[in-house]
Amino acid sequence: MKKTNLKITGMHCASCTKIVSRTLEKHPGVKSATVNFSTEKAAVEYDQKKIDEQGLVEVLKKKGYDGHVIHEQNIKLEEKEKKKELAKLRLKVIISAIFAIPAFILGMFFMKTPLLPFQDYIMWILATPIQFYIGWQFYQGSWMALKNKSANMDSLIALGTSAAYFYSVYVVLSGNGHQYFEASAVLITLVIFGKYLEAVAKGKTSEAISKLMKLGAKTATVIRKGKQQKIPIDDVKHGDIILVKPGEKVPVDGVIISGHSSLDESLVTGESIPVEKKKGDEVIGSTINKVGSFRFKATKVGSETTLSRIVKLIEEAQTKKAPIQRFADTVSSYFVPAVIIIALLTFTFWFSLVHSEVGFALIAAVAVLVIACPCALGLATPTAIMVGTGKGAKQGILIKGGDALETAHKLKYIVFDKTGTITKGKPEVTEVIGDKNTLEI
């Protein structure tokens, strides 16, 4: 069995995680698939004899999603993609607000006494680009869910706003009733704004991993054919002889072949006191050389280095689901169909039993559909896990996963082996108490 991490694109809400994980796990050769909506990643365990990494991506494509295998060099590319996605969402929020605010003012404050001639037609013009340009992603998401015989948050938004929009079109063309263009326009604008805030939150929670990656050395001084060459860290190969001078970071993991020094390994071990190193001793990449120069032979490069493995551990921890998250995902999968049924019952109650106007009954049903979106339900737990593991990584604490984080509150006692591992190991003045007879000079 082999493990791999996939970056998944095309997931529209937390309900999509259920579809993606179920799709992957149903395929022969896949043992398990854990999907995280917040990170947009999947940790997959599979049999290489039955399916390869590209095969996993093809399985996703058949269901309407897309993705690629995550490699170390993809991290910078991912950051660019996130910035591009954020800029795109920001632009959508601005465009949507430009059309929605006038529609809201006209619809709410000048409903009975129109401010402008042909006000209903003007509101129709204002609401249309929001409904079919800004809101197009909700139609895509709901169609994808429908193809997978499911329903998601996008289904609720698409159903609710479409009902309000097309009923309003009927009212304007027939001249009977009151239109609700501002309702659909404002709802889509608020949801898009929520998605923008969600994207910002996702970016912030993954900052810890980016900062850890930046701790590594950027270049290495290798000795090839008897000459010193400064090369990018990505170009270092197994067996390269590397020279490290005082004050420099050790580029990769390896074994000292000549020279001696003391290294600050607090990044990895937590020990505040530098460790003496001599010929034959192992050195860890990203640790700092204090005094003396030495040469060492590279034994672990790229994703094999200790720092890279620490980063991978944190990424895996952020992908793992806590028991409470599995429960939330299960609830959200049944939640959407239940909300649709409640919305239909709401419409029936107001229209058939209370004998309200069609417009009022419809808006009541739309309110149920939109307000009940289970976004927060599926997003809250994974976001909390991402923040927790990310904050821990910043402080040098590596958390193995959401399950460990969830059970941590039950701990009563923590026993540590020695002073210096989690403390500074350096005395400092905490308080100064002077004698009352002491003269101040």
N, C-alpha and C positions, 0 to 999 in steps of 0.2 A: 504493500500500500504506500502511496505517495501523497504528500500534502502540497497544495498550491493555493495561492491567493489570487482572486480575480477582481478586477475593477469593473463594476457593472453600471451601464448607462441606460436610461430609459425608465427607471423606477420613478413613479409619480407620487407614491405615498407609502405609508408603513404597511398597508395591505399587500403591496407588491412583493414584500419580502417572503410572504407565505407562498405566493405563486412561484417565485424563482427557486426557493429551496425545495418545494415539492417537485418542480420540473426537473431539477438536477438529481434529486434522490431517486426519482422513478427510473432514471436511465441506468441500464446495466453497467456495472463496474464502479458506480459511485456509492461509496459507503455512507458518507454524511456530507451535508452542505449547510453551513451556518451563514446566514445572510444578515448584514447589518445595514439598515436604511440610512443611518446617520453618516457612516463612513462610505456608503455605496460600495461595499466590498463583500466578498464571499470567501470563506475558508472552506475548501473542498478537499475531502479525502477520497482518493479513487485508486482503482487497480489499473496500472499502466498497460497491462496486457489486453485490457478490454476497451480502454478509451484514453486518449492523450489530452493535453491541455487545449489544443486547438479544437478538438472534438467537443470539449465542454463549452467553448465559446459558440460553436455551431448550434449546440442544443439550445442555448439562450436565444440565438438569432431566430430560430424557428418559432419561438414563443413571442417574438416582437421586441426582445431586448437586445442589447449589444454589450460587448465588453472586451477586455484584454487581460493577459496575464501580467501581474505586477512584478516588475524587476526593479532593482535598485536605481537604475538610470531613469526610471519612469517618474521618480518623485518630483523632480523639477518640472517635468511635463505636466504632472497632476496639478502642481501649484499654478501653472499658467492657465490650465483649463478651468480651475476654480475661480481665478480672477476674471476670466472671460465670461463664465457663467454668472458671476456676481454683477458684472457690468451690464450684461444682457437683461438680467432681472431688474436692475436699477432703472434702466431705460424703459422697461415695460411699466414699472410703477409710475414713473413720471408721465408717460403718454396716457396711461389709464386715468391718472388723477386729473390731467388737463381736460379730458372729456367728461369724467364722472362728476367733478365739482359743479360745473354749470348745470348738468342734468339734475343733480341733487337739489340745487337752489331753486330751479324752475319747478321741479316736481313737488317739493315739500312746502315752499313758501308762496308760490304763485299757482297753486293747484286750482282754486276756485275762480280767481281773477287773473287770467293769463297776462303775463307781462309783455309778451311778443305775439305778433300775428303768426298764425300757423305754429303755435308753440308745441303742439303734440308732434308735428312733423320734424321740428328742430330737435326735440328730445329723441325721436327715432334715429335721426342722423347721428346724434351724439352717442347713443347706446350701441349702435351697430358695430363700429370698429372695436369696441371693448368686448362685445359678445363673441365676435368671430375672428379677431386678430389676437387680442390679449388672452381671451378665454379659450383659444383653439387647443391649447395643451390639455385642458380638461376633457374636451371631446376625444382627443387622442388617447388619454389615459383610460377613459371609460370604455372606449371601443376595444382597447387592448384587454381590459378586464373581462369584457363581454365575450371576447374570443376565447379567453381562458375559463369561461363559465364561472365567472366570479363578479364581484362588485367591490368598488373601493371608494375612497373619498371623492375622487374625480367624478364618479357616477352621481354622487349626491349634488355636487356643484353644478354639473352639466344639466341634470334633471331640473333642479330648482330654478336656475337662472333662465333656462330655455323655456320653462313653463311661464315665467313672468314676462319674458321678452315676446314670445309668440302670441300670448294672450293680449299683450299690449298692441301688437301689430293688428290683431283682429279688431280690437276696440277702435283704433285709429281709422281703419278701412271701413268698418261698419258704422261708426259714429255712435255706438251704444256702449255705455259704461265708462270706467275710468282706467287710463293706462298706467302701467307700473314700470316704465323704462328705467327710472332712477333706481329702483330696487335691484334689478339685475346688474346695472352698471356699477353701483356702489359695492355690491356683494363681491363681484369679481375683483374690483380694485382692492378691497380689504384682504381677500384671500391671497392675491398676488403679493401684496405688501407683507403678509404673513410668511409667504414662501421666501421673500427676500431676507427677512429677519432670521428665518430658519437657516438659510445659506450662510449668513454672517456667523451664526452660532456654530455651524459645522466647521467653518474655516478657523475659528478661534480655538476649538477643542483639539484640532490636529496640529496646533502650533508647537506643542511640546516635542513631537516627533521631528519636526523641521529643525527646531533648535538643537536637538540631540545630534542630528546629521551634521549640523554646522560645527560641532565640537571637534570633528575629525580634521586631520591635516589635509591641506589642499594640494601640496606638492611634496615630492620626496627627492633627496639627493642620492642617486644610484651610481654605482661604479661599474661601468661597462667598457671593456677593452682598455682597462687601466686609467680611464678618464672619468672625472666627475660630471654627471649630467643632472640638471634639475628638470624633473618631468612631472606631469599631473599625476595625482594619486591613482586615477583609473588606469594608468598605463603600467603600473608596477606589476611584475609577474612573479610567480613562484620561483624561488632560488635566486632572485636579485640580491646583490650585496648593497646595503644601504648605509650611508653615513649619517649619523645624528650628532649635531653640535649642541653645546650648552644653550638652554633656553628654547630649543626646538621641540615640536611634538613628534612622537614616534609615529611614523606614517601608517604602518601595518603591524600585524603580529609577527614575531620571529624569534630567532635565537642568536645571542651575541657570539661573534666569532673572534673579536679582538677589542681591547679597551675595557674600561670600567667606569661606572658613574652611579649616581643615585637618582631614582625616578619618583615623581609624584604620581601615585596610582590611586589617589583619592576618588577620582571619577568612577573607577570600577569597584575598588575594595572598600572605600570609605575611610581608609587609614590616612590620618593627617600627616604622619611622619614619613618622609621619603624612604624608599627601599633601596638598599645597596644592590647593584647588579655587576656581575663579572662574566668572564668568558664561560659559555655553556648555559647561562641563565636565560629564561624566556622573558621577552618584553611584550607588552600589550599596546596595540595601536591606540593613538589619541592620548596616551599618558605623556607627561611633560618631563623632559630631561633637565635635571637641575644643574649638575656640575660634571665636567669631563665629557670627552667625546668617545664614541664607540661605533663599531661597525657590526651589523647583524645581517643574518640571512632571512629573507622573507619566507615564512611558512604558510601564512594565511592572508589572502588578499580579497578585495571586493566584499561580497556578501558573507565570506567566511570569518571576517574579523570579529573580535569581541563586541565592538561598538555596533556593528551591523546586526549581530545576533540579539543585542539588547533592544535595538529598534524593532526588530522582527517580533520579539517577545511582547513588546508594548502594543504593536499592531494586532497581534493575535489576541491579546487581552481585551482590546477594544472591540474585536469582532465576536468574541464569546458572549453568549447570552446568559444573563442571570436568570434563576428560576422564575422570579417575578415578571421578567420580560417575556418569557415563554407564555405565561398566563395572559399577559396583556395582548400579545399577538393573537392568541386563540380567541379572546373576547372580541377584538377588533374585526376578526374575520366573520363573526356572526353578527356583529353590530350593524354593519351597513344594510344587509337585507332587512333586519328588524326595523331600522329607521325608515326605510322605504315603505314598509307595511304600516307603520305608525302614521306616516305622512298621508297615505291613502285614507286611513281611518279618520284622520283630522279633517281632510277635505269632505269626506262623506258626512261626518258629524255636523259641520257648519252649514253645508249646502242642503243636505236632506233632512236633518232633524231640526236644526235651528232656523232653516230657511233663509240663510244669509245670501247676499249676492255672490255670483260666481267669482268675481274679482277678490272679495274678502276671503272666501273659502280657499281660493288658490294661494293667496299670500300667506295664510295661516299654514298651509301645507309646505310652501316654500321655506318658511321660517324653520319648520321642523327639520327639513332636509339639510339646510345650510348650517344651522346652529349645532346640529348633532354630529358634525364631521369629526371622526375619531383621530384626527391628526395628532393631537397632544397625547392621546392614549398610547399610540404606537411609538411616539418620538421621545417621550419624557424619560423612560428608563435607559435606552441606549445613549441618549445625550448625557445623562447623569454619569453613566459608566465611563464615557469618553472623557468627561471633565475630571472625574476622580482619578482615572489611570494617568491622564495627562498631567494633572497637578502633582501626583505622586512622583512621576518621572522627573519633573522639574526639581523636586527635592531629593532625588536620588533613591526614591522608593519604587521598586518594581512590583506591580500588582499583577498576578497571573491571569486574572479574569474577573468577570462580573460576579460569578458565584463566590469567589473569595472575598470580594468587596462587600457582598450582601451579608455574609456570615461574620464579617469583622466586628460588627456591633455587639456580638455575643461574647467577645473576648473579655476576660476579667483581669488576667495577668499576662504580661509580656516579659520574658527573661532574656537578657542579652548577655553575650559571652564576656565582653571586656570593654573597658573604657577606651575611647579613641576610635572605635568603629563607627559609632553613631554620634559621638561628641567631637568637639574641635580638638581636644587633646592639648590645648594651649590655655594657660591660666590668663585671666583678665580681671581688671578691677571692676567690681560690681557696686561697691559702696564705699564712701569715705566718711569716717566718723571722727570729728575733731574734739579735743578736750576743751571744756568751757573756759579754762584758764589760758588757753593758747592765744597768743597775741597775733592778730592779723597784720602782716607787713605789706 
